[in-house]
Amino acid sequence: MKKMIVLLSMVTTAGTAQAPVKRAIDNSHSQVMFTVSHLVISEVTGNFKGFSGSIVSSKDDFSDASVTFAIDVKTINTDNEMRDNHLKGDEFFNAEKYPQMTFKGTGMKKISGNKYTMTGDLTIRDVTKPVTLDVTYFGTANDPWGNTKAGFKIKTTINRFDYNLKWNTLTEAGGAVVGQDVEITANLELAKPK
């Protein structure tokens, strides 16, 4: 009898577990941007126009989220065609040989309130390294067309030299023309399937 009660309890619990839901990025309401220092005295910003990804989660607070993300390197945009072409070349991304940057999440941990940390593997060129991302979850809402959206801001800083983005020239004073550290920010809106 005791075994029967345990078995029924397990079946009931399994029945109430929420099925995983895959949410895809809504590109028209999302951005992927980066900032890097220039001449030590200012910053240059840019973005990537082409990207895709998804979050799969069975929990409403996304604490069990599985994340995949890819960026089309050829879509880099800094509002300067000559600089963009340099960034696509071998001294930086080598977009012909390595057309995508990818991120594969390995874990997501709730810190407090709407703040999380996400760990994962970031691949740029032929280098893959573990990174930790700061995640802010802004909540979930329905748009006027009946879509359920979830909003996130994701930030991290990487050392570009770790990924063979190796171009480096010094100013007369000895500072780097382009900084080593690159701050990456993604504002993402994800849509739940209807």
Legacy VTK file of the C-alpha trace (Angstrom):
# vtk DataFile Version 3.0
C-alpha trace
ASCII
DATASET POLYDATA
POINTS 194 float
0.000 0.000 0.000
2.825 2.361 0.914
4.494 1.706 -2.462
1.204 2.434 -4.217
0.865 5.839 -2.460
4.456 6.760 -3.409
3.833 5.724 -7.018
0.584 7.747 -7.211
2.392 10.742 -5.707
5.113 10.485 -8.363
2.556 10.243 -11.184
0.619 13.254 -9.840
3.780 15.333 -9.507
4.868 14.409 -13.029
1.435 15.346 -14.335
1.632 18.864 -12.854
5.151 19.598 -14.146
5.106 22.293 -16.806
6.318 21.231 -20.245
9.372 23.096 -21.556
8.525 26.095 -23.742
10.816 27.354 -26.500
10.769 31.123 -26.957
12.409 32.619 -30.052
13.999 36.054 -30.287
11.815 38.761 -31.789
14.502 40.478 -33.880
12.440 43.576 -34.593
12.361 44.366 -30.863
15.879 43.230 -29.925
19.412 44.619 -30.295
22.956 43.315 -29.814
25.483 46.096 -29.177
29.112 46.497 -28.141
31.284 49.271 -26.751
35.088 49.546 -26.820
37.457 52.347 -25.846
39.144 54.413 -28.571
42.433 56.294 -28.057
41.881 55.783 -24.296
39.795 58.990 -24.225
36.443 57.922 -25.689
34.290 54.974 -26.664
33.039 53.620 -29.965
29.809 51.660 -30.159
28.504 49.249 -32.743
25.900 46.581 -33.247
25.118 43.418 -35.160
22.040 43.478 -37.390
21.802 39.692 -37.847
21.293 37.308 -34.935
19.059 34.457 -33.806
18.485 32.425 -30.705
16.069 30.886 -28.270
15.400 30.157 -24.615
13.860 26.863 -23.552
12.428 26.828 -20.038
9.782 24.952 -18.094
9.740 27.451 -15.201
8.007 30.821 -15.338
10.995 32.541 -13.690
13.435 31.120 -16.326
15.767 29.741 -13.623
16.109 26.490 -15.620
16.603 28.236 -18.974
18.612 26.616 -21.742
19.945 29.297 -24.092
21.420 29.244 -27.598
22.444 32.327 -29.545
24.217 33.052 -32.843
25.411 36.311 -34.418
26.088 36.857 -38.122
29.509 38.560 -38.030
29.076 40.065 -41.504
26.263 42.251 -40.175
28.577 44.282 -37.910
27.773 48.001 -38.065
29.701 50.912 -36.525
28.400 53.609 -38.934
31.758 53.617 -40.722
32.134 51.361 -43.778
35.947 51.363 -43.757
36.057 50.400 -40.070
33.366 47.745 -40.558
35.389 46.165 -43.383
38.489 46.176 -41.161
36.514 44.452 -38.383
35.321 41.788 -40.836
38.932 41.095 -41.913
41.483 38.708 -40.418
42.928 41.230 -37.956
39.598 41.013 -36.153
36.721 38.589 -36.905
37.703 37.074 -40.278
34.028 36.901 -41.226
34.722 34.871 -44.374
36.264 31.980 -42.451
34.288 32.367 -39.208
30.891 33.775 -40.208
29.213 33.250 -36.830
29.782 33.968 -33.163
27.861 31.565 -30.943
26.845 31.271 -27.310
25.578 28.092 -25.666
24.293 28.458 -22.125
25.404 25.972 -19.481
23.436 27.327 -16.526
21.256 30.136 -15.215
21.087 31.102 -11.555
18.693 33.522 -9.901
20.575 35.972 -7.680
17.714 38.053 -6.283
14.546 39.670 -7.566
14.878 39.952 -11.347
18.690 39.552 -11.405
20.374 36.393 -12.700
23.775 35.173 -13.784
24.099 32.969 -16.841
27.129 30.860 -17.638
27.966 29.471 -21.044
30.492 28.952 -23.795
31.202 31.839 -26.161
32.830 31.040 -29.499
34.450 33.774 -31.597
36.588 32.768 -34.568
37.976 29.329 -33.579
38.205 30.054 -29.853
35.645 28.885 -27.283
35.825 30.179 -23.712
33.483 30.104 -20.719
31.820 33.422 -19.881
29.451 34.722 -17.223
26.646 37.081 -18.202
24.632 39.438 -16.006
20.944 39.055 -16.814
18.034 41.310 -15.900
14.576 39.835 -16.491
12.052 42.645 -17.014
8.965 40.439 -16.985
6.374 39.037 -19.353
3.549 40.848 -21.141
1.021 40.336 -23.915
1.238 42.570 -26.966
-1.873 43.901 -28.809
-1.728 40.963 -31.271
-2.002 38.228 -28.648
1.699 37.350 -28.434
3.289 36.688 -25.053
6.708 38.349 -24.797
9.469 38.144 -22.209
12.088 40.905 -21.945
15.739 40.643 -20.899
18.903 42.752 -20.764
22.142 40.759 -20.897
25.597 42.230 -20.283
29.162 40.983 -20.128
32.700 42.184 -20.812
35.265 40.121 -22.694
38.943 40.572 -23.505
39.070 40.577 -27.318
42.665 39.268 -27.312
41.351 36.031 -25.730
39.481 35.402 -29.006
42.296 36.313 -31.429
40.803 39.710 -32.291
44.408 40.729 -32.295
44.842 44.058 -34.094
46.604 46.538 -31.834
48.301 49.884 -32.434
49.521 52.298 -29.783
49.050 56.054 -29.598
52.017 58.415 -29.211
51.433 58.354 -25.457
51.532 54.545 -25.424
47.824 53.853 -24.990
45.915 51.425 -27.191
44.048 52.847 -30.186
41.379 50.170 -29.564
40.869 48.855 -26.044
41.233 45.220 -25.021
37.953 45.014 -23.111
34.711 44.938 -25.077
31.411 45.457 -23.302
28.561 43.501 -24.885
24.908 44.365 -24.254
21.879 42.550 -25.635
18.315 43.815 -25.235
16.170 40.825 -26.082
12.442 40.296 -26.469
11.402 36.664 -26.791
8.084 35.410 -28.083
6.221 32.423 -26.700
4.673 30.233 -29.411
0.897 30.539 -29.710
LINES 1 195
194 0 1 2 3 4 5 6 7 8 9 10 11 12 13 14 15 16 17 18 19 20 21 22 23 24 25 26 27 28 29 30 31 32 33 34 35 36 37 38 39 40 41 42 43 44 45 46 47 48 49 50 51 52 53 54 55 56 57 58 59 60 61 62 63 64 65 66 67 68 69 70 71 72 73 74 75 76 77 78 79 80 81 82 83 84 85 86 87 88 89 90 91 92 93 94 95 96 97 98 99 100 101 102 103 104 105 106 107 108 109 110 111 112 113 114 115 116 117 118 119 120 121 122 123 124 125 126 127 128 129 130 131 132 133 134 135 136 137 138 139 140 141 142 143 144 145 146 147 148 149 150 151 152 153 154 155 156 157 158 159 160 161 162 163 164 165 166 167 168 169 170 171 172 173 174 175 176 177 178 179 180 181 182 183 184 185 186 187 188 189 190 191 192 193
